[in-house]
């Protein structure tokens, strides 16, 4: 499919101009570059000599930790639905412990880190169009002082394996 055919085919998905341009760039990049991994079976665990045992890593001093935390942000990729677990909605909105969702627990963990080191590590949620609403509702009831940001990624159509068109989003499981 050339760029003109691609843009014409994408009209049905009603992407805004920036999303259309972004998708076109990714599509062209996909076709221009050789595949990085020839065979997934060729991937393997590194040999032991290249791995550092956890017990041999020294504990950094408090100043080093604080300096590192000053440059840190936690970004949660938050696009998964619970359909593969026979659940409806966002996986991160599932109540898992003491009436808390995964989002609640993650916010508490970052808040504890910030409190322990007097840091201001922000927590960002990169939501999908499927999870954005539920995550925003959960965040609306959280009273932690942690900086919490969220944004919604574009919903791009998925290509057929033979590159002849797009998968029907109504017939695919995106969870």
Backbone bond lengths (Angstrom), bond angles and torsions (degrees), N, CA, C in turn:
res aa  C-N    CA-C-N  psi(-1)  N-CA   C-N-CA  omega(-1)  CA-C   N-CA-C  phi
1 X - - - 1.438 - - 1.533 108.01 -
2 X 1.333 117.49 127.23 1.466 119.13 176.74 1.535 109.29 -85.04
3 X 1.321 116.91 175.45 1.465 121.90 -173.94 1.528 111.66 -62.12
4 X 1.325 117.66 -39.03 1.468 120.82 -179.98 1.523 110.08 -64.92
5 X 1.336 116.81 -45.38 1.465 120.38 177.24 1.529 110.61 -62.58
6 X 1.316 115.97 -40.57 1.458 121.22 -179.53 1.529 110.49 -60.91
7 X 1.333 116.86 -50.44 1.466 120.18 -178.27 1.527 111.46 -63.73
8 X 1.316 116.59 -36.57 1.461 120.33 177.99 1.536 109.84 -65.55
9 X 1.331 116.68 -44.25 1.463 121.14 -179.92 1.530 111.64 -66.29
10 X 1.318 116.84 -31.42 1.470 120.84 -177.80 1.529 113.12 -75.34
11 X 1.330 118.04 -16.02 1.473 120.70 -178.22 1.521 111.82 -56.83
12 X 1.313 117.32 -34.95 1.463 121.12 -179.26 1.534 111.75 -62.70
13 X 1.343 117.39 -23.58 1.462 121.12 -178.64 1.525 112.77 -87.29
14 X 1.329 117.43 -5.17 1.465 123.68 175.06 1.529 112.74 52.79
15 X 1.327 116.31 48.07 1.464 121.21 176.25 1.521 109.44 -77.74
16 X 1.336 117.09 143.03 1.462 118.63 174.75 1.531 108.41 -71.26
17 X 1.330 116.38 171.41 1.471 120.69 -173.79 1.526 112.98 -58.64
18 X 1.343 117.19 -42.70 1.471 118.54 -178.14 1.525 110.91 -68.73
19 X 1.331 117.70 -36.94 1.466 120.57 178.00 1.527 110.44 -67.89
20 X 1.326 116.55 -40.34 1.462 121.00 178.50 1.524 110.50 -62.45
21 X 1.325 116.42 -44.31 1.462 120.64 179.03 1.528 110.63 -65.04
22 X 1.333 116.24 -42.64 1.467 120.49 178.93 1.515 111.90 -62.23
23 X 1.330 116.70 -43.23 1.460 120.57 179.69 1.530 110.24 -64.35
24 X 1.321 116.46 -42.71 1.465 120.90 179.85 1.527 110.82 -61.44
25 X 1.341 116.81 -42.60 1.470 120.24 177.85 1.529 111.12 -62.30
26 X 1.329 117.06 -44.40 1.468 120.12 179.41 1.530 111.35 -64.46
27 X 1.322 116.22 -40.05 1.460 121.44 179.09 1.529 110.04 -61.71
28 X 1.335 116.27 -47.08 1.472 120.33 179.22 1.524 111.45 -64.33
29 X 1.312 117.03 -40.95 1.466 121.41 178.80 1.531 110.34 -63.00
30 X 1.324 116.16 -41.27 1.460 121.38 178.83 1.530 110.70 -59.02
31 X 1.314 116.44 -41.08 1.464 120.07 -177.89 1.525 113.55 -82.79
32 X 1.317 118.20 -23.13 1.464 121.40 -176.42 1.521 113.09 -83.94
33 X 1.308 117.19 -31.09 1.468 120.52 -173.83 1.523 110.70 -97.22
34 X 1.332 115.73 141.98 1.461 117.82 173.37 1.527 109.42 -67.68
35 X 1.299 116.46 150.92 1.458 121.21 -179.84 1.520 109.27 -65.37
36 X 1.315 116.47 135.00 1.465 121.66 -177.92 1.529 111.89 -72.16
37 X 1.317 116.60 -36.56 1.465 120.42 -177.49 1.525 107.84 -113.16
38 X 1.313 115.62 112.90 1.457 120.02 179.80 1.517 111.93 -70.29
39 X 1.311 115.79 -40.17 1.457 120.69 -178.95 1.523 108.86 -144.99
40 X 1.321 116.39 125.19 1.463 120.21 178.71 1.523 110.75 -62.36
41 X 1.320 117.18 -25.71 1.468 120.62 179.22 1.523 111.68 -68.10
42 X 1.341 116.67 -18.79 1.464 119.85 -179.53 1.530 112.20 -77.00
43 X 1.323 117.43 -12.20 1.463 120.65 178.56 1.523 109.72 -76.26
44 X 1.322 116.16 137.73 1.466 119.69 179.36 1.526 109.66 -150.96
45 X 1.311 115.50 167.84 1.457 121.79 177.93 1.524 109.29 -67.22
46 X 1.343 118.02 138.88 1.469 119.14 177.19 1.529 110.27 -62.68
47 X 1.330 116.15 152.21 1.468 117.60 179.01 1.528 109.42 -68.94
48 X 1.316 115.59 155.16 1.458 122.84 -173.30 1.510 115.05 -54.16
49 X 1.325 118.55 -31.12 1.455 121.59 -179.12 1.522 113.80 -66.17
50 X 1.319 116.78 -18.49 1.464 120.62 -179.18 1.527 112.59 -94.98
51 X 1.337 116.58 -5.72 1.460 120.77 -178.80 1.522 110.18 -101.09
52 X 1.322 116.63 138.43 1.464 121.80 178.85 1.524 107.69 -98.16
53 X 1.324 117.79 124.11 1.476 119.15 177.99 1.530 110.77 -62.77
54 X 1.298 116.57 137.07 1.459 121.58 -178.81 1.526 110.96 -56.20
55 X 1.317 116.44 -39.46 1.471 120.95 -177.36 1.530 112.72 -63.70
56 X 1.330 117.66 -18.71 1.469 120.11 -179.06 1.535 113.21 -90.71
57 X 1.314 116.91 -3.20 1.462 120.63 -179.70 1.526 108.47 -84.97
58 X 1.328 116.37 126.51 1.468 119.81 -178.74 1.527 110.55 -76.60
59 X 1.321 115.26 151.06 1.461 121.25 178.33 1.530 107.96 -80.14
60 X 1.337 117.49 124.79 1.469 119.14 -179.36 1.530 110.79 -71.48
61 X 1.329 116.08 157.10 1.464 119.33 177.60 1.532 109.27 -75.82
62 X 1.331 115.60 165.57 1.460 121.52 -174.84 1.529 112.05 -59.19
63 X 1.325 117.33 -39.47 1.468 120.47 -179.14 1.532 111.16 -63.64
64 X 1.329 116.68 -39.57 1.475 120.58 178.19 1.520 110.61 -65.42
65 X 1.331 115.38 -41.31 1.469 119.43 178.83 1.526 109.77 -62.95
66 X 1.318 116.99 -47.13 1.469 120.60 -178.93 1.527 111.53 -62.96
67 X 1.330 117.25 -39.52 1.469 120.58 178.32 1.529 110.74 -64.60
68 X 1.311 116.02 -39.00 1.468 120.22 178.69 1.526 110.54 -68.41
69 X 1.330 116.95 -44.34 1.464 120.61 -179.46 1.527 112.05 -63.68
70 X 1.322 117.53 -27.78 1.467 120.93 178.28 1.526 111.71 -65.74
71 X 1.334 117.09 -17.83 1.475 121.70 -179.43 1.529 112.09 -110.18
72 X 1.330 117.29 9.29 1.463 121.60 -173.18 1.522 112.03 -103.53
73 X 1.315 115.85 144.00 1.462 123.19 167.16 1.521 105.99 -135.07
74 X 1.311 116.87 142.75 1.461 121.38 176.60 1.520 106.82 -99.27
75 X 1.327 116.29 122.69 1.465 121.50 179.17 1.519 108.62 -115.91
76 X 1.314 116.11 116.54 1.461 122.40 -179.66 1.517 108.28 -97.34
77 X 1.326 115.67 117.44 1.463 120.29 174.59 1.519 106.09 -76.33
78 X 1.298 116.86 111.27 1.454 122.08 -164.51 1.525 110.70 -124.75
79 X 1.317 116.24 57.33 1.456 118.78 -175.25 1.504 115.16 -112.37
80 X 1.336 117.46 -1.92 1.462 119.48 -171.47 1.512 114.70 -86.06
81 X 1.309 114.08 137.41 1.457 120.62 171.90 1.521 109.06 -92.00
82 X 1.300 116.48 159.73 1.459 121.21 -179.05 1.514 113.73 -90.72
83 X 1.331 117.74 19.66 1.465 120.07 -175.35 1.520 112.79 -62.69
84 X 1.330 117.57 -33.94 1.468 119.58 179.82 1.527 111.23 -71.20
85 X 1.344 116.84 -13.76 1.457 122.15 178.78 1.529 110.33 -106.67
86 X 1.332 116.04 15.82 1.462 122.63 -177.32 1.523 112.60 59.30
87 X 1.320 116.51 34.27 1.460 122.53 177.22 1.519 108.60 -114.93
88 X 1.313 114.68 157.51 1.464 119.67 175.79 1.514 108.88 -103.39
89 X 1.298 117.20 138.76 1.453 121.68 175.98 1.514 113.60 89.96
90 X 1.320 114.01 -166.09 1.456 123.07 -174.21 1.526 111.94 -70.64
91 X 1.344 116.36 136.17 1.470 120.13 175.72 1.518 110.98 -59.88
92 X 1.317 117.17 -38.52 1.466 120.15 -176.10 1.527 112.52 -70.22
93 X 1.332 118.27 -13.27 1.463 121.91 178.83 1.530 112.28 -93.90
94 X 1.319 117.20 0.13 1.464 120.75 179.33 1.525 108.89 -71.12
95 X 1.333 116.36 132.52 1.464 121.18 176.59 1.522 107.16 -76.41
96 X 1.344 115.80 122.13 1.466 119.72 -173.25 1.518 114.56 -117.44
97 X 1.331 118.15 -29.95 1.463 119.34 -176.57 1.527 109.41 -156.76
98 X 1.325 115.48 132.20 1.470 121.23 176.02 1.527 112.22 49.16
99 X 1.320 116.51 43.37 1.472 123.36 179.01 1.525 113.11 62.07
100 X 1.327 116.07 24.54 1.464 121.05 179.63 1.522 110.13 -111.74
101 X 1.332 115.13 143.79 1.460 121.34 175.22 1.525 109.14 -88.07
102 X 1.327 115.64 171.16 1.465 119.83 173.79 1.533 110.47 -58.34
103 X 1.328 117.27 -37.88 1.469 120.74 178.88 1.524 109.80 -61.59
104 X 1.337 116.92 -47.19 1.468 120.58 179.18 1.524 111.35 -56.76
105 X 1.321 116.48 -45.94 1.469 121.50 -177.62 1.526 110.80 -64.85
106 X 1.322 116.91 -42.58 1.462 120.33 179.24 1.531 111.23 -63.64
107 X 1.320 116.92 -42.06 1.468 120.66 177.82 1.528 109.65 -61.55
108 X 1.334 117.07 -43.39 1.468 120.51 178.33 1.530 111.57 -61.35
109 X 1.332 116.90 -40.99 1.470 120.42 -179.72 1.527 111.26 -63.02
110 X 1.323 117.01 -44.70 1.467 120.17 179.78 1.531 109.90 -68.56
111 X 1.334 117.14 -38.30 1.469 120.30 177.60 1.525 110.66 -62.29
112 X 1.318 117.28 -40.79 1.469 121.16 178.69 1.529 110.84 -64.96
113 X 1.314 116.94 -42.15 1.465 121.33 176.66 1.532 110.29 -59.27
114 X 1.334 115.91 -46.60 1.463 120.62 179.45 1.526 111.57 -61.90
115 X 1.323 116.00 -41.31 1.467 120.36 -179.52 1.529 110.90 -66.82
116 X 1.325 116.84 -45.31 1.466 121.52 -176.50 1.526 111.97 -61.08
117 X 1.333 116.65 -38.60 1.469 120.73 -175.12 1.529 113.30 -112.05
118 X 1.332 118.21 13.72 1.464 122.15 -177.16 1.532 110.16 48.03
119 X 1.322 115.08 46.92 1.467 121.78 -177.01 1.529 110.23 -104.45
120 X 1.302 115.52 176.26 1.465 122.26 176.34 1.529 108.73 -135.79
121 X 1.325 115.62 55.93 1.465 120.90 179.42 1.527 107.99 -73.45
122 X 1.336 118.21 119.30 1.461 119.41 177.96 1.531 110.93 -79.59
123 X 1.316 114.79 152.37 1.457 122.35 176.13 1.521 107.24 -112.53
124 X 1.335 116.29 124.65 1.460 121.10 -179.32 1.522 109.22 -118.69
125 X 1.311 115.67 137.62 1.456 121.52 175.21 1.522 108.59 -110.68
126 X 1.334 116.60 120.60 1.453 121.08 173.01 1.523 106.03 -96.03
127 X 1.320 115.54 96.85 1.458 122.27 -175.00 1.522 111.53 -88.24
128 X 1.313 114.80 158.09 1.461 120.05 169.40 1.525 107.25 -96.79
129 X 1.300 116.52 170.69 1.461 120.04 176.81 1.524 110.38 -61.47
130 X 1.348 117.33 -23.31 1.465 121.42 179.08 1.528 113.12 -79.32
131 X 1.323 118.39 -26.51 1.465 121.17 -172.19 1.524 113.96 -111.47
132 X 1.317 117.81 -9.98 1.464 120.85 -172.30 1.534 112.45 -60.44
133 X 1.316 117.36 -48.12 1.468 120.83 -176.81 1.518 112.65 -61.37
134 X 1.325 117.36 -47.40 1.470 121.13 -179.34 1.521 110.98 -63.27
135 X 1.324 116.76 -41.13 1.466 120.45 -179.90 1.522 110.40 -65.76
136 X 1.317 117.44 -42.29 1.467 120.86 178.23 1.531 110.79 -61.94
137 X 1.343 117.86 -39.50 1.471 120.64 178.81 1.529 110.83 -64.02
138 X 1.324 116.93 -43.61 1.471 120.40 178.62 1.522 109.74 -63.37
139 X 1.319 117.11 -45.99 1.467 121.07 -178.71 1.527 111.19 -63.07
140 X 1.325 117.58 -28.40 1.457 121.40 -179.87 1.517 113.52 -66.47
141 X 1.322 117.87 -22.29 1.462 120.44 -179.88 1.529 112.84 -102.88
142 X 1.329 117.37 0.78 1.465 121.40 -179.78 1.524 108.92 -86.28
143 X 1.342 116.15 131.55 1.466 120.37 -177.04 1.524 112.85 -108.99
144 X 1.316 117.56 10.64 1.470 121.06 179.05 1.525 110.08 -61.35
145 X 1.318 115.25 155.56 1.466 120.48 178.68 1.527 112.23 -87.04
146 X 1.322 116.77 -1.03 1.464 121.36 178.93 1.530 109.93 -63.43
147 X 1.339 115.72 137.26 1.469 119.50 173.87 1.519 108.03 -69.05
148 X 1.314 116.84 120.13 1.462 121.63 179.95 1.521 107.80 -121.74
149 X 1.323 115.35 125.44 1.457 122.31 179.53 1.520 107.72 -123.50
150 X 1.311 116.46 150.76 1.460 118.41 173.78 1.521 109.46 -143.93
151 X 1.314 114.29 152.26 1.456 119.97 175.42 1.514 107.64 -147.71
152 X 1.311 114.52 157.18 1.460 120.72 -175.60 1.528 109.11 -109.54
153 X 1.317 115.22 125.05 1.459 119.77 178.48 1.533 109.58 -75.12
154 X 1.316 116.03 158.24 1.460 120.40 177.62 1.520 110.35 -67.80
155 X 1.300 114.90 153.46 1.455 121.35 174.58 1.525 107.62 -100.48
156 X 1.325 116.26 100.45 1.456 120.65 -179.89 1.523 110.23 -95.57
157 X 1.324 117.20 141.00 1.462 119.91 176.53 1.528 111.39 -68.29
158 X 1.319 115.74 147.23 1.461 121.15 -179.55 1.527 109.78 -92.63
159 X 1.328 115.32 138.09 1.466 121.44 -179.10 1.523 111.43 -80.51
160 X 1.319 115.31 148.85 1.463 120.30 169.50 1.523 108.61 -69.22
161 X 1.309 117.63 152.15 1.467 122.17 -176.63 1.524 112.17 -56.79
162 X 1.336 117.51 -34.82 1.467 119.85 -178.52 1.532 112.28 -87.77
163 X 1.338 117.31 5.41 1.458 123.52 176.73 1.530 112.49 64.52
164 X 1.332 117.37 25.10 1.461 120.15 -178.06 1.528 112.84 -93.26
165 X 1.291 117.13 -2.10 1.460 120.34 -178.74 1.516 110.18 167.50
166 X 1.333 115.56 -156.40 1.457 120.81 -174.98 1.522 111.32 -117.78
167 X 1.324 115.00 149.46 1.454 120.23 173.01 1.520 108.85 -67.44
168 X 1.310 116.72 145.95 1.455 120.95 175.74 1.527 107.67 -75.78
169 X 1.339 118.20 116.56 1.465 119.60 -176.21 1.525 113.13 -62.33
170 X 1.326 117.78 -23.24 1.463 120.70 179.26 1.523 112.12 -75.79
171 X 1.338 116.58 -17.05 1.463 120.42 -176.89 1.518 112.86 -107.66
172 X 1.334 118.16 7.23 1.461 120.58 -178.88 1.509 110.13 -114.28
173 X 1.319 115.77 147.90 1.454 122.03 175.63 1.518 107.25 -94.03
174 X 1.320 117.12 112.70 1.462 120.39 -178.48 1.516 111.94 -97.58
175 X 1.328 118.56 11.19 1.463 120.74 -177.62 1.465 111.05 -88.63
